[in-house]
Amino acid sequence: ERYAEDVVLRPADVSNAPELIDRFGVVGVNSAVEVDLYGNVNATHIGGTRVVNGIGGGGDFARNCRLGVVALPSTAVGGDVSRVVPLTPHVDHSEHDASVVVTEHGVADLRGRSPRERAEELIAVADPSFREDLEAYRARADDGGGNTPHHLPSAFSWNSTDT
């Protein structure tokens, strides 16, 4: 009741309109199934194939807001599955749309960072029980070189079919 007079409901064609999101300087907060070490966000698929929800207006906000925030718990399945992964099998929001990733372990500010710096930031907000494995993956991937290094056999071994 305290804020009822300040809340205005509008249909999706108004609330999700890119020009309005941009004009009002919206901070967009989206949830995710998982995020990979370079900031690519999977918001809709478990294991890359099983759809668990639609993207809704997430794309409108991620692409057009002043600051794109992705908020998610660092683990799933009672702590057995990391939601910060080497490579997400499905991408709803690219690394260019996720400015900040927040978990219960902190904030990863990805703005202006190189892919390797993004990986450092994201490992720091991953669950501590997965950080060593993520660091090992990153080191293995770095050996292969490239701007956005990956070691695909290792990356694919992280994909879970049930989170």
C-alpha positions in Angstrom: 0.0 0.0 0.0 2.9 2.4 0.8 4.0 2.5 -2.8 0.7 1.8 -4.6 0.3 5.4 -5.8 3.7 5.3 -7.4 3.2 2.1 -9.3 1.9 2.4 -12.9 1.0 -0.7 -14.8 1.3 -0.6 -18.6 0.9 -3.3 -21.3 4.0 -5.0 -22.6 4.1 -3.1 -25.8 4.7 0.0 -23.6 6.7 -1.4 -20.7 9.0 -3.3 -23.0 9.4 -0.7 -25.7 13.1 -0.2 -26.5 12.8 3.5 -27.0 11.2 4.0 -23.5 13.7 1.7 -21.8 16.5 3.7 -23.2 14.9 7.1 -22.7 14.2 6.5 -19.0 17.6 5.1 -18.2 16.2 1.8 -16.9 18.4 -0.5 -14.9 17.4 -3.9 -16.2 17.6 -6.9 -13.8 17.1 -10.3 -15.4 17.4 -13.8 -14.0 19.3 -16.6 -15.7 19.7 -20.4 -15.8 23.5 -19.9 -16.1 26.2 -17.6 -17.2 29.5 -18.6 -18.8 32.9 -17.3 -18.0 32.8 -14.7 -20.7 29.3 -13.2 -19.8 27.0 -15.1 -22.2 23.7 -15.7 -20.5 21.4 -18.6 -20.8 18.0 -17.6 -19.5 15.7 -20.2 -20.9 17.2 -23.7 -21.4 18.5 -26.4 -19.1 21.3 -28.5 -20.7 20.9 -26.4 -23.8 17.8 -28.3 -25.0 15.1 -28.3 -22.4 13.1 -25.1 -22.3 12.1 -24.1 -18.8 10.7 -20.6 -19.5 10.4 -18.0 -22.1 12.6 -15.0 -22.4 9.7 -12.6 -22.1 10.9 -9.0 -22.1 14.4 -10.0 -21.0 15.9 -9.3 -24.4 14.3 -5.8 -24.6 15.7 -4.9 -21.2 19.1 -6.5 -21.6 19.8 -4.8 -25.0 18.3 -1.3 -24.3 18.7 -0.6 -20.6 21.3 1.8 -19.2 22.8 -1.0 -17.0 22.1 -4.7 -17.7 22.2 -6.8 -14.5 21.9 -10.6 -14.4 21.1 -11.9 -10.9 21.2 -15.6 -10.1 22.1 -18.0 -7.4 25.6 -19.4 -7.9 24.4 -23.1 -7.8 21.4 -25.3 -8.6 20.3 -28.8 -7.5 21.1 -28.2 -3.8 24.6 -26.9 -4.6 25.6 -29.8 -6.8 25.6 -27.8 -10.1 27.4 -24.5 -10.8 25.5 -21.8 -12.5 28.7 -20.1 -13.6 30.0 -22.5 -16.3 32.8 -22.5 -18.8 30.5 -22.4 -21.9 26.8 -22.1 -21.9 25.1 -24.4 -24.4 22.4 -21.9 -25.2 22.8 -18.1 -25.4 19.8 -15.7 -24.8 21.9 -12.6 -24.0 25.4 -12.2 -25.4 28.4 -11.0 -23.5 27.7 -7.5 -24.9 24.3 -7.3 -23.1 25.4 -8.4 -19.6 27.1 -5.5 -17.8 27.0 -6.9 -14.3 26.4 -10.4 -12.9 25.3 -10.7 -9.2 25.3 -13.9 -7.1 25.2 -14.4 -3.4 29.0 -14.2 -3.5 29.3 -10.8 -4.9 29.1 -8.6 -8.0 31.1 -9.1 -11.2 31.3 -5.8 -13.1 32.0 -6.9 -16.7 31.9 -3.4 -18.3 35.0 -2.6 -20.4 36.7 -5.9 -19.5 38.5 -8.2 -21.9 37.2 -11.8 -22.1 40.0 -13.0 -19.8 39.2 -10.3 -17.3 35.5 -11.2 -17.5 36.4 -14.8 -16.6 38.3 -13.6 -13.5 35.3 -11.5 -12.4 32.9 -14.3 -12.9 35.0 -17.0 -11.2 35.1 -14.6 -8.2 31.3 -14.7 -7.8 30.9 -18.4 -8.5 30.3 -20.8 -5.6 33.6 -21.4 -3.8 33.3 -25.1 -4.2 33.5 -24.7 -8.0 36.1 -21.9 -8.3 39.1 -24.3 -8.4 37.6 -26.3 -11.3 36.6 -23.1 -13.1 40.2 -21.8 -12.7 41.6 -25.1 -14.0 39.3 -24.9 -17.0 40.4 -21.3 -17.7 44.1 -22.3 -17.5 43.5 -25.2 -19.9 41.6 -22.9 -22.3 44.2 -20.2 -22.1 46.8 -22.7 -23.3 44.9 -22.8 -26.6 45.2 -19.1 -27.1 42.7 -16.8 -28.8 40.8 -13.8 -27.7 38.0 -15.8 -26.0 39.8 -19.1 -25.1 37.9 -22.4 -24.8 38.8 -26.0 -24.4 35.6 -27.5 -25.8 35.9 -31.1 -24.5 36.2 -29.8 -21.0 33.5 -27.1 -21.5 31.0 -29.6 -22.7 31.6 -31.9 -19.8 30.1 -29.2 -17.5 26.7 -29.2 -19.2 24.1 -30.6 -17.0 20.9 -32.2 -18.2 19.0 -31.5 -15.0 19.3 -28.3 -13.0 
